[in-house]
Amino acid sequence: MTTVRTIVAAAAAALWAIPMQASAGELRFWSWRNEDKAVYAELIKDFNAKNPDVKVTFEGFEPQNYATVLSTALAAEKGPDVMMVRAYGAFEAVAKPGYLLELNDQNVPGLSKFPEAALKAETLRSDGKVYAVPFASQTMLIVYNTEVFAKNGVKVPETWDELVDASKKLKAAGVIPFANGTATAWQNETIVGALLSSMLGKQFEADILSGKADFTDKRFVDALAKLQALAKDNFAPSYEGIDYPSSQQLFSSGAAAMFAGGSFEAAPFLKANPALKLDVFPSPAAKAGDQRLVAQYFDGGYAINAKTPNKADALKFINFLASKEFGDKFANQLSNISPIPGVAFKDPILAKVSELNKNSMSYLFLVHFRYQEPSGSVLEQAAVQKMLAGKQTPAEAGAEITKGIATYFAPFKK
């Protein structure tokens, strides 16, 4: 309760400090990524090279307060002209009330080339319209230490059995196979996406969405059982008590060979230990020859305030944010996978992730089940966390997830 009151108070204080929208020829650009301010300053200079009469001011906010501050400001017609917005369910919180300007092929021609999955993340389900330019995707996969693999004669596993064998070999050599812990709830969702996507497969995702299957399905339960066995023998020692920062530190120290997580992990690992030699691989398949998949989601987008008095200038800036010129610098300076077609990745890991994304399924619970409460992500995180702590079986975890989602997802209501 104290945290909620603090956020609301911060939002109220921020709101009264916020002036009305910028004057003609000026744009106020809001973000929750204050740490990216210097890069955006460079990007805005690039925009101004062709648009010298438009002044763009970047304003960063604390991530935990951003959604409340933004919604409060937009409701009071004191919001920014252009803003970063989240994706999926969190996106709808600002799109549904009518706060955002519709974007389409006419006012942002570049949108026609964006991947369908990226546009869907910034589409309001009730009207099917796009309201933001997608800016990044994240991919669940396995990050590994190439030097540790080479030193111990371990090859990149392609099947689950090969992953288990590789883990046994590493453990016998005194290396922790996986740095992962499960004490931080959301990490349990990334672990499932990183390790089990290939075993679950695209058909499972389709069957879930159509109602032909739910999370008591044998494919899901059996995959959880394999994860449970892998974690017991190969995750960080006492992994139930290891939180996210501790697991990151364990991997970046070189004590562990692998980390099941997101593409967003590579940059922090290398920042913590520049000497690390890293690479990535997709989740292992059940058997040789099966398609190997990563799990992908889109992180957010750039939107225009529907009530901005500077619509023409805002559209100029949004079109720049949808351009390859922007995407190239955004991707390579901020270590992100831009969905803008044709972006060239200088970082070999980013380039590889971009290739892996060509064989992907959705990061299931975030993409499809974060629109209502209890969200699928919260349900999955809690159930898997309990399962990996030995407090429930894989079948019980699947049943718990299904029961929660069935309260609002019609295909599960049987």
MOZI-V527974 format. One record per backbone hydrogen bond with DSSP energy under -1.0 kcal/mol. NH is the residue of the N-H (numbers start at 1). CO is the residue of the C=O. If there is no record, write none. Layout:
nh=[NH | NH]
co=[CO | CO]
//
This chain:
nh=[5 | 6 | 7 | 8 | 9 | 10 | 11 | 12 | 13 | 14 | 15 | 16 | 18 | 26 | 27 | 29 | 30 | 31 | 36 | 37 | 40 | 41 | 42 | 43 | 44 | 45 | 46 | 47 | 48 | 49 | 50 | 51 | 54 | 55 | 57 | 59 | 61 | 65 | 66 | 69 | 70 | 71 | 72 | 73 | 74 | 75 | 76 | 77 | 78 | 81 | 82 | 83 | 84 | 85 | 88 | 90 | 92 | 94 | 95 | 96 | 98 | 101 | 103 | 108 | 111 | 112 | 113 | 114 | 119 | 120 | 121 | 122 | 123 | 124 | 128 | 131 | 133 | 135 | 137 | 138 | 140 | 141 | 142 | 143 | 144 | 145 | 146 | 149 | 150 | 151 | 152 | 153 | 154 | 160 | 163 | 164 | 165 | 166 | 167 | 168 | 169 | 170 | 171 | 172 | 173 | 174 | 175 | 176 | 178 | 179 | 182 | 183 | 187 | 188 | 190 | 191 | 192 | 193 | 194 | 195 | 196 | 200 | 201 | 205 | 206 | 207 | 208 | 209 | 210 | 211 | 212 | 213 | 217 | 221 | 222 | 223 | 224 | 225 | 226 | 227 | 228 | 229 | 230 | 231 | 232 | 233 | 234 | 235 | 236 | 239 | 241 | 242 | 247 | 248 | 249 | 250 | 251 | 252 | 253 | 254 | 255 | 257 | 258 | 259 | 261 | 263 | 265 | 269 | 270 | 271 | 272 | 273 | 276 | 279 | 281 | 283 | 285 | 290 | 294 | 295 | 296 | 297 | 299 | 301 | 302 | 303 | 305 | 306 | 308 | 314 | 315 | 316 | 317 | 318 | 319 | 320 | 321 | 323 | 327 | 328 | 329 | 330 | 331 | 332 | 333 | 334 | 336 | 343 | 351 | 352 | 353 | 354 | 355 | 356 | 357 | 358 | 359 | 361 | 363 | 364 | 367 | 368 | 369 | 376 | 379 | 380 | 381 | 382 | 383 | 384 | 385 | 386 | 387 | 388 | 390 | 391 | 397 | 398 | 399 | 400 | 401 | 402 | 403 | 404 | 405 | 406 | 407 | 408 | 409 | 412 | 413 | 414]
co=[1 | 2 | 3 | 4 | 5 | 6 | 7 | 8 | 9 | 10 | 11 | 12 | 15 | 23 | 55 | 57 | 82 | 59 | 33 | 34 | 36 | 37 | 38 | 39 | 40 | 41 | 42 | 43 | 44 | 45 | 47 | 47 | 51 | 25 | 27 | 29 | 31 | 62 | 62 | 65 | 66 | 67 | 68 | 69 | 70 | 71 | 72 | 74 | 73 | 28 | 28 | 303 | 30 | 301 | 121 | 87 | 88 | 91 | 91 | 92 | 95 | 304 | 130 | 104 | 108 | 109 | 110 | 111 | 115 | 116 | 117 | 119 | 120 | 129 | 124 | 122 | 302 | 300 | 337 | 297 | 295 | 261 | 281 | 259 | 279 | 257 | 277 | 145 | 146 | 147 | 148 | 150 | 149 | 285 | 159 | 160 | 161 | 162 | 163 | 164 | 165 | 166 | 167 | 168 | 169 | 171 | 170 | 255 | 234 | 258 | 239 | 242 | 184 | 185 | 186 | 187 | 188 | 189 | 190 | 191 | 192 | 196 | 197 | 201 | 202 | 203 | 204 | 205 | 206 | 207 | 207 | 207 | 214 | 217 | 218 | 219 | 220 | 221 | 222 | 223 | 224 | 225 | 226 | 227 | 228 | 229 | 230 | 231 | 180 | 236 | 238 | 239 | 243 | 244 | 245 | 246 | 247 | 248 | 249 | 251 | 250 | 176 | 177 | 143 | 141 | 139 | 262 | 265 | 266 | 267 | 268 | 269 | 273 | 144 | 142 | 293 | 158 | 287 | 359 | 140 | 361 | 138 | 136 | 85 | 133 | 83 | 81 | 99 | 305 | 310 | 311 | 312 | 313 | 314 | 315 | 316 | 317 | 320 | 323 | 324 | 325 | 326 | 327 | 328 | 329 | 330 | 331 | 340 | 347 | 348 | 349 | 350 | 351 | 352 | 353 | 355 | 356 | 294 | 296 | 362 | 363 | 364 | 365 | 369 | 375 | 376 | 377 | 378 | 379 | 380 | 381 | 382 | 383 | 384 | 387 | 386 | 393 | 394 | 395 | 396 | 397 | 398 | 399 | 400 | 401 | 402 | 404 | 405 | 405 | 409 | 410 | 412]
//
